[in-house]
Amino acid sequence: MHGDLGRGDGPSAPTLKDDAQHPIFAANLHENWRFNGGGTVEDIYRRMRTGLDGTPMPSFDDLIGNKFLTDEQLWRLAQYVRSLSPKDAPVVRDVVHAPLTKALPHAPDDSAWTSVDLYWFPLVGQIIHKARWFAPAVSGVWVKAVHTADSIALRVSWDDRSASPDSAWLGFVGRVFGALDSDDSTREQPALWPDQLAVQFPVSIPTGMERPYFLMGSPSAPVYQWRWTSSARARRSPGWRGASSGSIR
């Protein structure tokens, strides 16, 4: 269920349902600040000892009662699970500080990233239009940034249970759509969607506090966007003047 590395991507993860038969994600054990019931060692022990009603999370109490597992071993397991997450929950900050460097890193695993501060940005589900999904597959992204006098590099990373696109999760996505109400007479169908990322910059630095509209800017405040996708499509850097129009620059 939680997978070999504890990221919620085990073989059974795409099949999980709660007691109402709605699809449910296995917890990512590297994000204890999102655990149901709390993220301390004591909280984790309690959840494993009692289980979590309404979810596929089982109780380990019977294993202890039948002497397949000792109470001490369960405490050690709780300590191990806690060790997978950072010491402290990430603090959400609005501004990424990008220090000045002589040269940009050449790759995501470049050692130059080691000393750069890491920033956490939580994500939310699509809650504006039906079908609304309040439990996104990716709960947030980690961002690092550095710059030279005329260039900038960003490293954005996240935990994703699927390979995106990933046929193993098509059934799960289909069950999600089936559990949600839709505005359309024709329900959205699951497809092999890739991961996608957009980073937006104003064409002109604003003089005040107002920023360009976050959905591709506006006619009065156009923006540049860097776009990345996990599909085989070419990566683009388009300039936008609002959600209804765009041009490659």
N, C-alpha and C positions, 0 to 999 in steps of 0.2 A: 504493500500500500504506500509506504513512505519512500521506498526505493533504497538502493544500496548506499547512496550518499545522503539520504534523508531529505530529499528535495520534493517529495510528494509525487514522484514520477515512477512508482513501482508498477509491475505488470498489471495489477488490478486497479490502478488509479483511474483509468478511463471508464470503469464500470461501476464506480461507487454511487450509491444513492442514500438519501436519508430515509427516515421512517415514513415520510410522505411520498416517497418514490421520486423525489426530485434529485437531479444530479448534484453531487457535492465533491469539492476538492479535498484530497488528503492534505493535511497540514505540511507546509514547508518547515522542517525542523530547524532551519537556519534563521528563522524569523520568530523568535519566541515572544516578541512584543505583540504578535497577532494571535497567540494561542488562546483558545477558549478556556476560561478558568484561570488564566494567569500564566506567567512565564518563569517563575522561580522554580528551584529544585523541588521545593515542597508542593507547589502547584502541579508540577509535572507528575510527581509521584502520586498525588491524589487522583489525577485524571487516569493514570494507568491502573491504579488500584480499583477504582470504581467504574471506569469507562465513562462515556459521554452519551447520555440518553438522547435518542433521536438521530444519532449518527452511527456510522460503521465502526467508531472507536470502541473496541471491546474492553471488558474488565479483565484484569490479570488476577483477580482475587481467587478464582477457581484454581488457577495454576499454582498459587501459593498453598491453597488448601489441600491440593492433591500432591504437593511436594515436588512438582516439576520445576519450581522456582522458589527461592527463598526470599524473605522480605529484604534481607541485606542486598541480594542481587538486584532486586527491583529498585532500591535506592541508588545503587551504582548505575543502573540504566538511566534513571532520572538525571543523575549528575552528568552522564555522558551526553544525553539529549541537550541539557542546558549548555554544555560546552561547545555545541555546534553554532550557537548564536553569539553575536558580539557581547562584550561585557555589559555595555549600556545600550539601551534602545536608541536608534538614530534620532537626531534632532532635525526637524524640518526647518530649513532656512531658505529664504527667498532668493538670495544672491549667491552665486558661485564665484569665489575668489580664484582668479587664474593668475598665478605668479608668472613673472617675466623669466624667460629662459633663453640661453644662447641658441639652442637648436630644439626643434620639436621631436618628440618621440617618434620612432619609425613604425611601431606596431603596438597593439593593445597590451602585449606582455613585455614591452620594453622596460628595463629596470629604472628608467627615468621617471616612471609613474610612481615609484615606491614612496617617495617623500612628498607627494602631492596630496593635499587634503581631499577627503571623500565626502560627497554630499548625497543625501537621500531625498528623493522626491516621490511621495506616495501617489498612486494612481487610483482612480475610481472607475466604476463600471459606466456603461452608457446609460445615463439616467434621464436624458432629455426627451427622447422619443420612445414610444413603444416599438419594439419590445425592450423594456428596460432590464438591464442585468447588473445587479448590485455587487456581484462577486467576480471581479475581473480575474483572468488567468494569471496576469502579471500584476502583483500588488504594488510595485514601485520600481524605480530605476536608481542606480548609483552613478554619480557623475563626477569625473575629474576633468580639470581643464588647465592648460598652460598656454602661454603665448610668447611670441617674439615681437619685434617692433612692428611687423606687418602681417603676421600669420597667427592662427590659433588652432589648437588641437583639442578635441574633446574625446574622452573615453566614457562611453555609456554602457553599463552592464546591467543585466537583470537575470533572474531565475525564471525559466519557462519550463513547465512540465512536458511540453511537446517540442518536437523538432521544428514545427512551423515552417513549411506545411508538413502535416503529419497525419496520415490516413488512420492511424490507431485511435485518434481522438474524434473522428467524424461522428461516431455514434453518440459520444458524450455531448458534442455540440448540438446534435439533432435533438437529444432529450432536453437540453436547455431551451431550445426554441419551442419545443412542445409544451414546456411548463410556463411559458410567458404569453402574455396577451400581445397582440400585434395591432398596429394601426392599419395595416394593409390587408386587403382581402386575400392576397396571395402571400402565404407565410414564407419568410426567408428560409432558404435551404442551406444546410452546411456545405462547405466547400473547403478546398485545400488552401486556406489563406496563409500568407507568409507573415512573419513579423515585419513591422514597418516603424520607422522613426523619422520624425521631422524636427529640425532645429531652425528656429525663425530669428532673423535679424532685421532691424529696421534699415531701410535704404539710407535714411538720414537720421542721425542721432537726435532724439527728441530734446527740446530745450527745457521742457517742464517735466512733471511727474507722469503724465499720461503716456501710456505705451500703445503701440499699434494693436489693433484687434487681434486676438490670439488665433482666430481662424483665418489665416492667410492675409491679414492686414485689411486695408480698406482703400478706396480710391484716393483719399486724402493722406493716407499713411501707408504707402506700399512697403513691402518687405521682401527680403531674400529668404529662401528656405534651402537648407541642406536636407536631402532625403536619402534614407537608406532602407533597403528591403532585403530580406533573406531569400527572396526569389532570384531567379536568374536574370531578371530585367536589369537594364543599365541604370546606374545611379545618376541622378540628375540634381542640378542646383537651379531651380526655376526662380524667377522673380514674380511676385504676385501683387495684384492691386485689388484684392477682395476675393471672396469665395467663388464668385461667378466668372472670374476671368483669370487667365494666367499666361505667361510667356516664358520661354527658355532664354536665360541670359548667361 
